[in-house]
Amino acid sequence: MLTLKVITENQNGVIRQLAKKHFDAKEITDRIIALDAVRRASQSALDAGLTEINRLSKTIGGLMKEGKPAEAGNARLRVAELKEKNRALETAKAGAETELRECLALIPNLPHESVPEGKGAGDNVCERTGGVVPELPDDALPHWDLARKYGLIDFESGVKITGAGFPVYRGYGARLQRALINFFLDQAVEAGYAEVEPPYLVNADSAYGTGQLPDKEGQMYHVGPDGLYLIPTAEVPVTNLYRDVILDESELPVRHTAYSACFRREAGSYGKEVRGLNRLHQFNKVEIVCIDKPEHSYQTLQEMVDYVQSLVEKLELPWRMLRLCGGDISFTSALTFDFEVFAAAQQRWLEVSSVSNFESYQANRLKCRYRDEHKKTQLCHTLNGSALALPRIVAALLENNQTADAIRIPGALVPYTGFERIEWLRRITPNDTSLKS
């Protein structure tokens, strides 16, 4: 969340910057400034009252020794009045601080100056492209039909077991999932990201720390009796490793990678654009997370973007990189680049990665700091990126590499899959555990 200092010292600048995100910050920043004034005035009055209480308390004993019980009694009455007043001031101060925190949590991050103007996805700016779009025959199949033809994904059983958006992967489909996860993790470790395996459930403090609460509460699955949330991405538990932590400057940048299942309610999603693997409630993803110094974080962002580009290139997929506009960038991000791959049978671009710099927005919530060379604590910058999310990668791999009787596996994946082509045309049944090599 934004620091109070940023708002109180530059309210007009904050309002102007947040207008790029189509967020009207005038009313809420006015309220924040008013609450801060109440907090400051209450604290000042409390300090003055405490000083007076201490002074009067010291005089009471002297007055009694001087034989002035009436004056001592009056001093005691005044101390009691001041204590009662201070209790009211404490209540007012605590109320102002609580509302102040709530208001600050409702304000989005400031967009970086390079974020383009725009209302939505159609206004994002394409900055890089690569790869070759394959020419498929007119009878080319979309991935959901290919998955059925080759027995890779059982959407119907997933609906029976859980509901729509929870597919069951079978045979080569399951092996392809495992191969991609291991490929992405190995690539990340080789690139210098330390691997961690996080929990899939987090508490409210963790969800608040990375900005899922209160902004995206309705998009997360909530385990009511325990007050826990299923993670929408490994970013949440991995970044929270550094909640309430003060790092030494020499430890930065911190780089982590993690595989996790991800869970998203995706409320309101329907239609042909969510068919098959295009949008799921549960999916696999490998994440990269970085924590860095403010002056170095945008160099780190560039390194992360270049790394994600290397992954889609190794998978031989046509891709493009978009700079998100103000109307499409997330609540918590200062600058985001999306990677999309082209699914040739659907003739659609599918998002497979978002790489973002949150600057100090998450770190301020998390109290994630570092101690600089002058031994002064500073807020870190946090960054994260998908590297990569599996469902739409699989969709594009299946569609783009299909032939009349097989699906080709990109060369970089073959050491992980153990097969070069998917040729098994027989539908797998629940009792069929055989695999053709």
C-alpha positions as CSV (number, residue, x, y, z in Angstrom):
1,M,0.0,0.0,0.0
2,L,1.1,3.6,-0.5
3,T,2.8,5.2,2.4
4,L,1.0,7.9,4.3
5,K,3.8,10.3,3.6
6,V,3.4,9.9,-0.2
7,I,-0.3,11.0,0.1
8,T,0.0,13.8,2.6
9,E,3.0,15.4,0.9
10,N,1.8,15.0,-2.7
11,Q,-2.0,14.5,-2.7
12,N,-2.5,16.2,-6.1
13,G,0.3,14.1,-7.7
14,V,-1.3,10.9,-6.3
15,I,-4.7,11.9,-7.6
16,R,-3.2,12.7,-11.0
17,Q,-1.3,9.4,-11.3
18,L,-4.1,7.2,-10.2
19,A,-6.4,8.7,-12.8
20,K,-4.3,6.7,-15.3
21,K,-5.7,3.6,-13.5
22,H,-9.2,5.1,-13.8
23,F,-9.3,5.5,-10.0
24,D,-10.7,8.7,-8.5
25,A,-8.6,9.2,-5.4
26,K,-9.8,12.7,-4.4
27,E,-12.5,11.7,-1.8
28,I,-10.5,8.9,-0.2
29,T,-7.2,10.9,0.0
30,D,-9.2,13.8,1.5
31,R,-10.4,11.4,4.1
32,I,-6.9,10.0,4.8
33,I,-5.5,13.5,5.3
34,A,-8.4,14.3,7.7
35,L,-7.9,11.1,9.6
36,D,-4.2,11.8,9.8
37,A,-4.9,15.3,11.3
38,V,-7.2,13.6,13.9
39,R,-4.5,11.1,14.7
40,R,-1.8,13.8,15.0
41,A,-4.0,16.1,17.1
42,S,-5.0,13.3,19.4
43,Q,-1.4,12.3,19.9
44,S,-0.3,15.9,20.6
45,A,-3.1,16.3,23.1
46,L,-2.2,13.0,24.7
47,D,1.4,14.0,25.1
48,A,0.4,17.4,26.6
49,G,-2.0,15.7,29.0
50,L,0.6,13.1,30.1
51,T,3.1,15.9,30.7
52,E,0.5,17.7,32.9
53,I,-0.4,14.5,34.7
54,N,3.3,13.9,35.6
55,R,3.7,17.5,36.7
56,L,0.6,17.4,39.0
57,S,1.5,14.0,40.4
58,K,4.8,15.3,41.5
59,T,3.2,18.3,43.3
60,I,0.7,16.3,45.3
61,G,3.2,14.8,47.7
62,G,4.7,18.2,48.3
63,L,1.4,19.9,48.9
64,M,0.5,17.3,51.5
65,K,3.8,17.9,53.3
66,E,3.2,21.6,53.3
67,G,-0.2,21.0,55.0
68,K,-2.3,21.9,52.0
69,P,-4.7,19.0,51.7
70,A,-7.3,21.0,49.8
71,E,-4.8,22.0,47.1
72,A,-3.6,18.4,46.9
73,G,-7.2,17.2,46.6
74,N,-7.8,19.6,43.7
75,A,-4.6,18.3,42.0
76,R,-5.8,14.8,42.3
77,L,-9.2,15.7,40.8
78,R,-7.4,17.4,37.9
79,V,-5.2,14.3,37.4
80,A,-8.4,12.2,37.3
81,E,-10.0,14.6,34.8
82,L,-6.9,14.5,32.6
83,K,-6.7,10.7,32.7
84,E,-10.4,10.5,31.6
85,K,-9.7,12.9,28.8
86,N,-6.7,10.9,27.7
87,R,-8.8,7.7,27.6
88,A,-11.2,9.5,25.2
89,L,-8.2,10.7,23.1
90,E,-6.8,7.2,23.0
91,T,-10.1,5.9,21.7
92,A,-10.3,8.7,19.1
93,K,-6.7,8.1,18.0
94,A,-7.2,4.3,17.8
95,G,-10.3,4.8,15.7
96,A,-8.6,7.2,13.4
97,E,-5.6,4.8,12.9
98,T,-7.9,1.9,12.2
99,E,-9.9,3.8,9.6
100,L,-6.7,5.2,8.2
101,R,-5.3,1.7,7.6
102,E,-8.5,0.6,6.0
103,C,-8.6,3.6,3.6
104,L,-4.9,3.2,2.7
105,A,-5.6,-0.5,1.8
106,L,-8.3,0.6,-0.7
107,I,-5.9,2.8,-2.8
108,P,-4.2,1.1,-5.8
109,N,-0.5,1.3,-6.4
110,L,0.7,4.3,-8.4
111,P,1.4,3.4,-12.0
112,H,5.0,3.9,-13.3
113,E,5.4,6.9,-15.6
114,S,5.9,4.5,-18.6
115,V,2.5,2.9,-18.2
116,P,0.5,3.9,-21.3
117,E,-3.0,5.5,-21.1
118,G,-5.8,3.2,-21.9
119,K,-9.2,1.8,-20.8
120,G,-8.6,-1.9,-21.2
121,A,-6.8,-4.8,-22.9
122,G,-7.3,-3.3,-26.3
123,D,-5.1,-0.4,-25.4
124,N,-2.1,-2.4,-24.3
125,V,1.1,-1.7,-26.2
126,C,2.9,-4.6,-28.1
127,E,6.6,-4.1,-27.5
128,R,8.2,-7.3,-28.8
129,T,7.2,-10.3,-30.9
130,G,8.9,-13.5,-31.9
131,G,8.4,-17.0,-33.3
132,V,6.6,-18.2,-36.3
133,V,2.8,-18.8,-36.5
134,P,2.3,-22.3,-38.0
135,E,0.1,-22.8,-41.0
136,L,-2.4,-25.4,-40.0
137,P,-4.9,-27.2,-42.4
138,D,-8.5,-26.2,-42.4
139,D,-9.5,-29.2,-40.3
140,A,-7.0,-28.5,-37.5
141,L,-8.5,-29.1,-34.1
142,P,-8.5,-26.9,-31.0
143,H,-6.8,-28.2,-28.0
144,W,-10.0,-29.5,-26.3
145,D,-10.7,-31.7,-29.2
146,L,-7.0,-32.8,-29.5
147,A,-7.1,-33.6,-25.7
148,R,-10.1,-35.9,-26.3
149,K,-8.7,-37.5,-29.5
150,Y,-5.4,-38.4,-27.8
151,G,-6.8,-39.1,-24.3
152,L,-4.8,-36.3,-22.7
153,I,-7.3,-34.4,-20.6
154,D,-10.6,-35.7,-19.1
155,F,-12.8,-32.6,-18.7
156,E,-15.9,-34.6,-18.0
157,S,-14.5,-36.5,-15.1
158,G,-13.2,-33.2,-13.6
159,V,-16.8,-31.9,-13.8
160,K,-18.1,-35.0,-12.1
161,I,-15.5,-35.0,-9.3
162,T,-15.4,-31.2,-8.6
163,G,-17.0,-29.0,-11.3
164,A,-16.1,-27.1,-14.4
165,G,-12.6,-25.7,-14.5
166,F,-11.0,-28.7,-12.7
167,P,-9.6,-31.0,-15.4
168,V,-8.2,-34.5,-15.0
169,Y,-4.9,-35.1,-16.9
170,R,-4.3,-38.6,-18.1
171,G,-1.5,-40.6,-19.6
172,Y,0.7,-38.3,-21.8
173,G,-1.3,-35.4,-20.6
174,A,-0.3,-36.0,-17.1
175,R,3.3,-36.6,-18.1
176,L,3.4,-33.4,-20.1
177,Q,2.3,-31.5,-17.0
178,R,5.1,-33.0,-15.0
179,A,7.6,-32.4,-17.8
180,L,6.7,-28.7,-18.1
181,I,6.8,-28.2,-14.3
182,N,10.3,-29.8,-14.1
183,F,11.5,-28.0,-17.2
184,F,10.4,-24.6,-15.8
185,L,11.9,-25.2,-12.4
186,D,15.2,-26.4,-13.8
187,Q,15.4,-23.4,-16.1
188,A,14.7,-21.0,-13.2
189,V,17.3,-22.7,-10.9
190,E,19.9,-22.5,-13.7
191,A,19.1,-18.8,-14.1
192,G,19.8,-18.1,-10.4
193,Y,16.4,-18.5,-8.7
194,A,16.5,-20.5,-5.4
195,E,13.7,-23.1,-5.4
196,V,11.2,-23.2,-2.5
197,E,8.1,-25.3,-2.0
198,P,5.4,-23.2,-0.3
199,P,2.1,-24.1,1.3
200,Y,-1.0,-23.9,-0.8
201,L,-3.0,-22.3,2.0
202,V,-2.3,-18.9,3.5
203,N,-3.7,-16.9,6.3
204,A,-5.4,-13.5,6.0
205,D,-2.2,-11.6,6.9
206,S,-0.4,-13.2,4.0
207,A,-3.2,-12.5,1.6
208,Y,-3.3,-8.9,2.8
209,G,0.5,-8.5,2.6
210,T,0.6,-9.2,-1.2
211,G,-2.6,-7.3,-1.9
212,Q,-5.1,-10.1,-2.5
213,L,-7.1,-8.7,0.5
214,P,-9.2,-6.7,0.5
215,D,-9.1,-6.2,-3.3
216,K,-9.6,-9.7,-4.6
217,E,-11.3,-11.5,-1.7
218,G,-14.2,-12.7,-3.9
219,Q,-11.7,-14.3,-6.3
220,M,-10.1,-16.6,-3.7
221,Y,-11.4,-19.8,-2.3
222,H,-11.9,-19.3,1.4
223,V,-11.7,-22.2,4.0
224,G,-14.1,-20.7,6.4
225,P,-13.7,-22.6,9.6
226,D,-9.9,-22.1,9.6
227,G,-9.9,-18.6,8.1
228,L,-7.4,-19.7,5.4
229,Y,-7.3,-19.0,1.7
230,L,-6.2,-21.3,-1.2
231,I,-3.4,-19.5,-3.0
232,P,-4.1,-17.9,-6.4
233,T,-0.4,-18.0,-7.2
234,A,2.8,-19.0,-5.4
235,E,3.7,-15.3,-5.3
236,V,1.6,-15.0,-2.1
237,P,3.4,-17.5,0.2
238,V,6.8,-16.9,-1.4
239,T,6.7,-13.2,-1.0
240,N,5.4,-13.6,2.6
241,L,8.6,-15.4,3.5
242,Y,9.9,-11.9,4.0
243,R,7.0,-10.4,5.9
244,D,8.3,-8.6,9.0
245,V,11.9,-9.3,7.9
246,I,14.8,-6.8,7.7
247,L,17.3,-8.0,5.1
248,D,20.9,-6.8,4.9
249,E,21.7,-4.8,1.7
250,S,24.3,-7.4,0.8
251,E,21.5,-10.1,0.6
252,L,19.7,-8.3,-2.2
253,P,18.4,-9.1,-4.7
254,V,16.6,-12.2,-3.4
255,R,15.5,-14.5,-6.1
256,H,13.1,-17.4,-5.7
257,T,11.2,-19.9,-7.8
258,A,8.4,-22.1,-6.8
259,Y,5.9,-24.5,-8.3
260,S,2.4,-24.6,-7.0
261,A,-1.1,-25.5,-7.9
262,C,-3.1,-22.3,-8.2
263,F,-6.8,-21.8,-7.3
264,R,-9.0,-19.0,-8.7
265,R,-12.8,-18.7,-8.5
266,E,-12.8,-16.6,-11.7
267,A,-16.3,-15.4,-10.9
268,G,-18.3,-14.2,-13.9
269,S,-16.1,-16.0,-16.5
270,Y,-18.1,-17.8,-19.2
271,G,-18.4,-18.3,-22.9
272,K,-16.2,-19.7,-25.7
273,E,-13.1,-17.7,-24.5
274,V,-12.9,-19.9,-21.3
275,R,-13.4,-23.3,-23.1
276,G,-11.0,-26.1,-22.5
277,L,-7.7,-24.9,-20.8
278,N,-8.3,-21.2,-21.6
279,R,-9.5,-20.5,-18.1
280,L,-9.5,-22.9,-15.1
281,H,-10.2,-22.8,-11.4
282,Q,-7.2,-25.0,-10.6
283,F,-4.0,-25.0,-12.6
284,N,-0.3,-25.5,-12.3
285,K,2.3,-22.7,-12.5
286,V,5.9,-22.0,-11.8
287,E,6.5,-18.6,-10.3
288,I,9.6,-16.4,-10.0
289,V,9.8,-13.8,-7.2
290,C,12.4,-11.1,-6.6
291,I,13.0,-8.7,-3.7
292,D,15.4,-5.9,-4.5
293,K,16.6,-2.3,-3.7
294,P,14.5,0.5,-5.2
295,E,17.3,1.8,-7.4
296,H,17.9,-1.7,-8.9
297,S,14.4,-3.1,-9.2
298,Y,13.7,-2.0,-12.8
299,Q,16.9,-3.6,-14.0
300,T,15.7,-6.7,-12.2
301,L,12.3,-6.4,-13.9
302,Q,14.1,-6.3,-17.3
303,E,16.1,-9.4,-16.4
304,M,12.8,-11.2,-15.5
305,V,11.2,-10.2,-18.7
306,D,14.1,-11.4,-20.7
307,Y,14.1,-14.7,-18.8
308,V,10.4,-15.3,-19.6
309,Q,11.0,-14.5,-23.2
310,S,13.7,-17.2,-23.3
311,L,11.2,-19.8,-22.0
312,V,8.6,-19.2,-24.8
313,E,11.4,-19.2,-27.3
314,K,12.7,-22.6,-26.1
315,L,9.2,-23.9,-26.4
316,E,9.2,-22.8,-30.1
317,L,5.9,-20.8,-29.6
318,P,5.0,-17.6,-31.4
319,W,4.8,-14.9,-28.8
320,R,4.3,-11.3,-28.1
321,M,5.0,-9.0,-25.1
322,L,2.6,-6.3,-24.1
323,R,3.1,-3.3,-21.8
324,L,-0.2,-3.1,-19.9
325,C,-2.1,0.2,-20.0
326,G,-3.5,2.0,-17.0
327,G,-6.9,0.5,-17.4
328,D,-5.6,-3.1,-17.6
329,I,-2.8,-3.1,-15.0
330,S,-3.5,-4.7,-11.7
331,F,-4.4,-3.0,-8.4
332,T,-1.0,-3.7,-6.9
333,S,1.3,-3.3,-9.8
334,A,3.4,-0.3,-10.8
335,L,4.4,-1.7,-14.2
336,T,3.4,-5.0,-15.8
337,F,4.5,-6.8,-19.0
338,D,2.3,-9.7,-20.2
339,F,3.5,-12.5,-22.5
340,E,1.0,-14.1,-24.8
341,V,1.4,-17.1,-27.1
342,F,-0.6,-17.7,-30.3
343,A,-2.8,-20.8,-30.4
344,A,-3.1,-21.4,-34.1
345,A,-6.3,-23.6,-34.2
346,Q,-8.2,-21.1,-32.1
347,Q,-6.5,-18.2,-33.9
348,R,-6.2,-16.5,-30.5
349,W,-3.5,-14.9,-28.4
350,L,-3.4,-16.5,-24.9
351,E,-1.8,-14.9,-21.9
352,V,0.8,-17.1,-20.2
353,S,2.7,-14.8,-18.0
354,S,2.5,-11.4,-16.2
355,V,5.8,-9.9,-15.0
356,S,5.3,-7.0,-12.6
357,N,7.2,-4.6,-10.4
358,F,5.2,-3.6,-7.3
359,E,7.8,-1.2,-6.1
360,S,7.3,-0.7,-2.4
361,Y,3.5,-1.2,-2.4
362,Q,3.6,-4.8,-1.2
363,A,6.7,-4.2,1.0
364,N,4.9,-1.5,2.9
365,R,2.1,-3.9,3.8
366,L,4.6,-6.7,4.5
367,K,7.0,-4.5,6.4
368,C,9.7,-6.1,4.2
369,R,12.8,-3.9,4.6
370,Y,16.5,-3.8,4.2
371,R,19.3,-2.1,6.2
372,D,21.4,0.1,3.9
373,E,25.1,0.9,4.3
374,H,24.2,3.7,6.8
375,K,22.4,1.2,8.9
376,K,19.1,2.9,8.1
377,T,16.1,0.6,7.2
378,Q,14.4,1.2,3.9
379,L,11.4,-0.5,2.2
380,C,12.3,-3.1,-0.4
381,H,10.8,-3.4,-3.9
382,T,9.0,-6.7,-4.7
383,L,8.6,-8.2,-8.2
384,N,7.1,-11.4,-9.5
385,G,6.3,-13.2,-12.8
386,S,4.8,-16.4,-14.2
387,A,7.5,-18.6,-15.6
388,L,5.2,-20.1,-16.7
389,A,1.5,-20.9,-16.2
390,L,0.8,-24.3,-17.8
391,P,-2.8,-24.4,-19.1
392,R,-2.5,-22.0,-22.1
393,I,1.1,-23.2,-22.8
394,V,-0.3,-26.7,-23.2
395,A,-3.2,-25.4,-25.3
396,A,-0.8,-23.7,-27.7
397,L,1.7,-26.6,-27.7
398,L,-1.1,-29.0,-28.7
399,E,-2.7,-26.9,-31.3
400,N,0.5,-25.5,-33.0
401,N,2.3,-28.9,-33.1
402,Q,-0.5,-31.1,-34.4
403,T,-0.2,-33.2,-37.5
404,A,-2.7,-35.5,-39.1
405,D,-1.8,-38.4,-36.8
406,A,0.4,-37.0,-33.9
407,I,1.4,-34.1,-31.8
408,R,5.1,-33.1,-31.9
409,I,6.9,-32.3,-28.7
410,P,9.4,-29.3,-28.8
411,G,13.0,-30.4,-28.6
412,A,13.7,-28.7,-25.3
413,L,11.0,-30.7,-23.6
414,V,11.9,-34.2,-25.0
415,P,14.5,-34.9,-22.2
416,Y,11.6,-34.2,-19.7
417,T,8.8,-36.0,-21.4
418,G,10.7,-39.0,-22.6
419,F,8.8,-39.0,-25.9
420,E,9.0,-36.9,-29.1
421,R,5.5,-37.4,-30.3
422,I,2.0,-38.1,-28.9
423,E,0.6,-40.8,-31.1
424,W,-1.7,-42.8,-28.8
425,L,-5.2,-42.5,-30.4
426,R,-7.0,-44.8,-27.9
427,R,-9.1,-43.1,-25.2
428,I,-7.8,-43.9,-21.7
429,T,-10.2,-45.4,-19.2
430,P,-10.0,-45.1,-15.4
431,N,-8.7,-48.7,-15.2
432,D,-6.1,-48.3,-18.0
433,T,-2.6,-47.6,-16.5
434,S,-0.6,-48.5,-19.6
435,L,1.5,-45.9,-21.4
436,K,2.9,-46.2,-24.9
437,S,6.5,-45.0,-25.2
